[in-house]
């Protein structure tokens, strides 16, 4: 795992890329790669590539930027899990390798397959490869979006990086707010690709490649796990057997490492399954859990300890207090780059820091299992409402459109959004909106022109309403929520502490099979993850299998009733916030939340993330200085 960045002055015959500029950009990513650093600038000064290395495979070799025999130059972030198989295939075609690392495989794959090389790679990756013969830069992001790739164009110069902070370190780039996507941010807790909250900075969507040459930049989709919208005709027994085989293969592949590998353990089904499947391959693996002072409903450490004892792991824990969270706020926003308003960012940072302190730089995590196998209670509730919503949809159009107007403004929450979707003839995905409902977004944002938060894919003519809802839900999960929020939160906060996180449930072959399993293979009479539970019944203890889902979160409601709420009030008093939000409405929401009259934690946490991001990345206040200000303010309030 690494950090990559680069500059290509494609609009100039003679370049002016300076090594010190690329070095400055590269070193903004030092946390992503403390084990090595490199810079390459071409002789004509048009191309500069920078790399920070976290050494996981072939520790003695594999330095980057890596050059090929024909002058190609590559910077790569991630892991190619099929690199040994791909290497043997390429050697049969005459490739000669100088290292034992997966990085070099990409160079030879490009030489033999051209742009199609991305279709031969299995893993998590983001890379950029300079081809001097074609004077062209090829870049790509993996099919599930596990690794990030940001880019922009300024005056004939193409800039890219693993995190936007490296792009912002270039002298031609100025941080400005992309106001048109604020509605999307509030709806999703993150801005969906290809946009970001920075004006003119893009993020490459999952499964997308691109090129830059003298004609400019173009991108194309090379793999889309959300298509086609078809279900597989397979029995539950056959499906469970196939899921078991694919998941076991995925776990084995993701144990590929020359350094220790551990597990982020919640004690729930998904992380326990990972421990169970790796126990025969790793002697006494390390496991890591996080808990909270005084927040027993969100603290899963008791169950994690039970699982650790059951499997005999080397278990470690960290406890996060409200004061810890307050002190970590500014650092959290610094590592986010753009707001990821998921409270899980906070405990993830602490537990990944714990893994690094215990000298375990690679961890497995259970991300993706709930999305792939329908593990959330919201799925159960949504399907139970199907009969009523279908009856509502059979009403005449005028009646359907009239009924939502009769709902009082005070009751227009997420259920109201679902009603509006049904009134329009197509129900909304089960986790949409994940963040703030439409009426609340409208009441908070100042009037303006905002992009549509999300547009569903075209439905097939023969889909039933339930099938359409199922595919719309999965499309939303795998095109927005999973790649841009859940995977980016674990990328940011593992790499913030120089830890590589791997997600076995998102092996492309497993995703493409399980994605299209019939709904009844995932949900049956309110029981979630039916096929996965059956697939792992012999290795996951019944205590874990039968335990109700708790969910990984953070006690932001409690935190916002304390000093963190005062921090938000101070941020809202700044004139800058009034350019985007109705501050008076937000101040009232803080007061209601702190007085216990309402539970506004999700909305307030989302705004707090934006306000802190604006202070650090738009206004330029250093994170350390902002932390000192917040702590000083809280000390004064306490006095």
Order of alpha helices (4+ residues) and beta strands (2+ residues): beta-alpha-beta-beta-beta-beta-alpha-alpha-beta-beta-beta-beta-alpha-alpha-beta-beta-beta-alpha-beta-alpha-beta-alpha-beta-alpha-alpha-beta-alpha-alpha-alpha-alpha-alpha-alpha-alpha-alpha-beta-alpha-alpha-alpha-alpha-alpha-alpha-alpha-alpha
